[in-house]
């Protein structure tokens, strides 16, 4: 493993939405940007994370209309985070303990990136099956 800190592997292009953004708009952002998650922020502060799975399980499967619900209503507000100087192994442990696949990277209270399970797999073992899948082009 050549890199040691999260800042070396995190994605810095983070997509954020406000809590009052409609789920329909969130879905469009995810589709157009080929994302599986967005961060929900208010006045620059992280208030939650919203995944494509959240949209399906917490809205669509409950017969909800995505145009009539907001990101703030269904996002996960208990968000595990790591600072950019965190060791990769610390991030792995945080993901394991929180049973999450994505970790916002925060510097103080400011979001500076996101690290995914796939990012960690590629950093730890580029030859692993998860690293191969994570490196593959999106399936459209």
N, C-alpha and C positions, 0 to 999 in steps of 0.2 A: 504494500500500500504506500504510494508515493506522497499522498497528501495527508495532512493530519487535522486540519481545522475545517469547520463547516464553511467558512468564507471562501475556501478554495473550490468547493463543489456546489454551493447553493446557486439557485437561479435568482438573479437580481431583478428580472423583469416580472414584477408582481402585479396582478390585477386585483384591484379593490373596488368594492361597491359600498354605498351607504346603506344603513339598515332599512331605509324606506324604498330601496330599489325593488321593483316588482320581480317576482320569480321568473316571469316571462322574459324580462330584459336580462336577468342573470343567465338564463338558458341560452339566449342569443349570444351573449358575450362568450360563454363557454364554447358554443358551437363555432363562432367566427374566429376565436383565438385558439381553438383546439386545446381547451383546458378541461381539467377534471375538478377544479376548485377555484374559488375566489375568496379573498379575505374581505371580511366585513369590517369597515373602519368608520369611526365617527370622530371628526375633527382631528384626524391623523392618528387616533388611538385604535388599536386592535380591539374589536368587540366580539369577533367570532370568525368562524370559517364555515364555508358552505360548499359542499361537494355535489357532484352530479347525483350521487346516490341519495343524499339528503333530499334533493328535489323530488326524486322518484318515491322514496319511502315516506317522507313526511308531508308531501303535498299530493302528488298524483295518485298514489295508492290509497290515499284517504279521500278520494274523489274531490280534491281541491282544484280550483282553477288557478293556474300559475299567474294569470293576469291580476287576480284578486288577492294575492298574498305577497308578503315582502320578505326580503332576505333576513331582516331582523327577527321575523316570526319563526323561522325554521333553522337558522344557523346554529351551530354548536357554539355555545358561549364559554364553555370550559375548554380552553385551548392550551394545549401543551406547546411550549415554545423553547427555543434555544438561542443563546447569544452567538454572534458570528465567530467568536474566538473559541467556541466549544470544540472539543475533540470529537472526531467522527464516532468513536466508541460511545461517548456520552449521548450523542444523538440517537444511536442505535438503542441504547438502554432506555432513553426517554420514549422512543416509539414503542418499544416492547412493553414498558410499564403502562403507557396510555392506550395501547392497542390502536395506534394511529398509523396512517401511511404517509402523512404529510405533516411537516413541522414548519410553522412560520419562524423565521429568523428575525429576532428583534435586538436592536441596539438601544438599551434603555427602554423607552416606550414607543420607539419608532420602528416600523417594519422595514427591513432592509433586504429581505429575500425569503425564499422558501426552499426547503430541502425535502426530497421525496425518498421513499424506500428504494426506488430505482436508482436515484443519485448515489445513495449509500452503497447499494449493491455494486455499482460500477466502480466506485472508489475502493471498495474492499477487495473485490474479486471480479475483474473484468471477464473472466471465463465462466462465471456462474450463469445458470439458466435465467435468473431474474435480470442480470445485467444485460444479457442478450436480448431479452424481450423489451427491456426499458430502452435500449439503444435503437430498436427497430423503428422504422417510419410508421406514422399513424395509420391505422386501418380505417380508411374512409369508405 
